[in-house]
Amino acid sequence: MIEPVQTAVLQRAARVVGGYGELQTRLDASREDMISWIRGGAMPPVQIFLKLVEILMDAGELGRAPRV
């Protein structure tokens, strides 16, 4: 199964900030939205996706292969 890029970015950003709870706080997202995004039931809105990319950029995580 191929993972949508939004899901992969969400997972990586959560790893960078120390977990989904901290990511939820940083994104100012509801618990319900976070669960839906994590499970792939919905894709994060563009504004949220851009915040996720910004988190990865600030951490120097873009352009690196994901940890296995």
N, C-alpha and C positions, 0 to 999 in steps of 0.2 A: 504494500500500500504506500503510495506517495503522499507525503505530508504537505499540506498547503504551506506556502512560504510564511503566511501570517502566523500559523501555529508554531512553526520552527522559531520565528523571531520572538514570539511570546515566551516560549520555553527558555530560550537563551537569555532573554532579558530577566526572567525570573531567577535564573541561576546567577546572573551577574549581581543582582541586588540582594540576594539572600533568601529568595522564596516568593511564592505567590502572594502571601499576605503583604509583604513590603511592596511588591509591585502594584498590588491593588491600591495601596495608600498613595504611591507616587503617581498613579494614573487617575486618582480620584474616581475610581470605578466602583460600581455596586458589586456586591458578592455574586448576585445572580448573573450579571454580565460576565464577570471573570469565569465563573463556572461554565457558562455557555461557550466562551472563547476557548477555554482550556479543552473542553470536550469536542470542540469542532462543530458545535451546534449552530454557531453564528461566527461571522468574521468581525474582528474589531473595526470600528469606523476608521476612516482615513486619519482623522486627527489623533486617535489613539495609536494607530500603527506608526505614525510619524514620531510620536513620543517614544515608542518602543525602539525605533531606529536610533533616535537621539541618545537613549540610554546606552545602546550598544556602541555608538560612536564615541561617547564620552569615556567608555570603558576600554576603548581600543579593540573591540571585539569584531568589528566588521573586516572582512577580508581574510579572516582566519577560518580554518576548517573547524567544525564543531568537535568538541571533545566526545570521544566514544566511551 
